[in-house]
Amino acid sequence: MICITNDGSSTIFLPDFNEYYHSKYGAVSESAHVFIKNGFYFWKKENPNKKYCNIFEVGFGTGLNAFLTYNESKLILDTKLMYTSVEPYPLKLSEIHQLNYSKKLDDNDKIFNFIHDSKWNSPVQLSKNFTLTKNITTLQNFNIEMNQDIIYFDPFCYRVQPEMWSKKIINQIVNSMSKYSVFVTFSSMNILFDLLKDLKLNVEKIPGPNKKKKMIRAIKN
Ligand SMILES: C[S@@+](CC[C@H](N)C(=O)[O-])C[C@H]1O[C@@H](n2cnc3c(N)ncnc32)[C@H](O)[C@@H]1O
């Protein structure tokens, strides 16, 4: 079910799980804060000389994080982005067409639709410096390539999907991260904080998006 969040951007609500794909206080503002500002731009600031950036996302969903990252890649021409995502339950085209991200974000090149129309399970070059690979699979069944620079950890929350926040999964992800890479998520849960700390990452709780007080960011040393 499509609904409109407080910043005017749309998201999806799953009544059976009482769960939204994004914050009901603002889908675009949440993604922009958690993943773009505190993930992508934080990594860029810490690694100004890196010319390649591997981004791995858990939960492709509406494609909003991929779309926002693509938009930023138009401004950061000195870095080639390889964006890989996993999604076991792709949305129907009829749902995607009801999302208003293209309209809200002046998508003159019609890239949002292109992102969704592009094929699964193989790399698609969206521009000179942005390559997208969407994989139809669960994270559990996916072999994450090594040397990830940024992790966008965006599964459903612990209440809905506790298995995604387990030691096994977090270990799998952290193993794929390169030195000085950055892990970001909307969650501020202590279970996750402690797991990341036990794996020797530098973990912090930083201000969250919209009305959310905190989110987690962790850096691999
Ligand atoms: C919070 S929503 C996605 C948000 C998405 N990044 C976006 O901007 O729309 C979580 C996503 O994780 C997907 N998901 C569920 N189980 C998964 C699994 N085992 N592995 C990877 N993704 C999963 C869901 O289908 C859903 O699309």
The ligand as a Tripos MOL2 file, in Angstrom:
@<TRIPOS>MOLECULE
LIG
   27    29     1     0     0
SMALL
NO_CHARGES

@<TRIPOS>ATOM
      1 C1         13.1650   -1.0760    4.7760 C.3       1 LIG1
      2 S1         12.7820   -1.8610    3.2690 S.3       1 LIG1
      3 C2         13.8040   -1.2520    2.0030 C.3       1 LIG1
      4 C3         14.2220    0.0290    1.8260 C.3       1 LIG1
      5 C4         14.9240    0.2930    0.5340 C.3       1 LIG1
      6 N1         16.3170    0.4830    0.7450 N.3       1 LIG1
      7 C5         14.2450    1.4870   -0.0460 C.2       1 LIG1
      8 O1         14.8220    2.5910   -0.0610 O.co2     1 LIG1
      9 O2         13.1010    1.3200   -0.4710 O.co2     1 LIG1
     10 C6         13.6170   -3.4220    3.4940 C.3       1 LIG1
     11 C7         13.8500   -4.2090    2.2390 C.3       1 LIG1
     12 O3         14.5890   -5.3840    2.5630 O.3       1 LIG1
     13 C8         14.0930   -6.4360    1.7590 C.3       1 LIG1
     14 N2         14.4420   -7.7340    2.3740 N.ar      1 LIG1
     15 C9         13.6350   -8.5420    3.1040 C.ar      1 LIG1
     16 N3         14.2950   -9.6650    3.4520 N.ar      1 LIG1
     17 C10        15.5400   -9.5550    2.9430 C.ar      1 LIG1
     18 C11        16.6690  -10.4220    2.9480 C.ar      1 LIG1
     19 N4         16.6440  -11.5980    3.5710 N.pl3     1 LIG1
     20 N5         17.7820  -10.0140    2.2970 N.ar      1 LIG1
     21 C12        17.8060   -8.8010    1.6660 C.ar      1 LIG1
     22 N6         16.7540   -7.9500    1.6330 N.ar      1 LIG1
     23 C13        15.6420   -8.3190    2.2550 C.ar      1 LIG1
     24 C14        12.6010   -6.1620    1.7430 C.3       1 LIG1
     25 O4         11.9380   -6.8600    0.7200 O.3       1 LIG1
     26 C15        12.5690   -4.6660    1.5730 C.3       1 LIG1
     27 O5         12.5900   -4.2980    0.2280 O.3       1 LIG1
@<TRIPOS>BOND
     1     1     2 1
     2     2     3 1
     3     2    10 1
     4     3     4 1
     5     4     5 1
     6     5     6 1
     7     5     7 1
     8     7     8 2
     9     7     9 1
    10    10    11 1
    11    11    12 1
    12    11    26 1
    13    12    13 1
    14    13    14 1
    15    13    24 1
    16    14    15 ar
    17    14    23 ar
    18    15    16 ar
    19    16    17 ar
    20    17    18 ar
    21    17    23 ar
    22    18    19 1
    23    18    20 ar
    24    20    21 ar
    25    21    22 ar
    26    22    23 ar
    27    24    25 1
    28    24    26 1
    29    26    27 1
@<TRIPOS>SUBSTRUCTURE
     1 LIG1         1 GROUP 0 **** ****
